[in-house]
């Protein structure tokens, strides 16, 4: 298996998404604000890739309406803007509360490692979609109406989890060890992905 196929393999993708923040925290000096920023970039890339897939499913479903797809894109943008605004507000307030400088830490991360790491993660996600969705023509497996209905359920739960996680971090970061908070996040992500996202994906099939 060549390097390109390794990058595109779903198991590698998921393992990378889980392992990078943990390894960064343990060995690279990443702080929790840096990890939060990493996942926001990952979220943005994931939503972009998701709606590309949705559009392809729409194109092969003759009864699908483009306005439904457009509404889904608008919802994702609104969720991203809302959660990003909440994150920035809480981190800005933390400067006065704890004396930490989360925005400075994020900027330093982007300068030192993020400029290379983030494009690599996005490129790997693109390869995964190309080899596991577009090339095998998986878009024929899905019903557009079911896909969009399940998308709204997933994005609502995701919105609640992100907002809850940000507020929890704001109130608990000074009293609970960062590794414990990170472990809780990873566990919640596993439950979300395997308990909700995967079943909804199966229910979206024709």
Secondary structure, 3 states (H helix, E strand, C coil): CCHHHHHHCHHHHHHHHHHHHHHHHHHCCCCHHHHHHHHHHHHHHHHHHHHHHHHHHHHCCCCCCHHHHHHHHHHHHHHHHHHHHHHHHHHHHHHHHHCCCHHHHHHHHHHHHHHHHHHHHHHHHHHHHHHHHHCCCHHHHECHHHHHHHHHHHHHHHHHHHHHHHHHHHHHCCCCCHHHHHHHHHHHHHHHHHHHHHHHHHHCEC
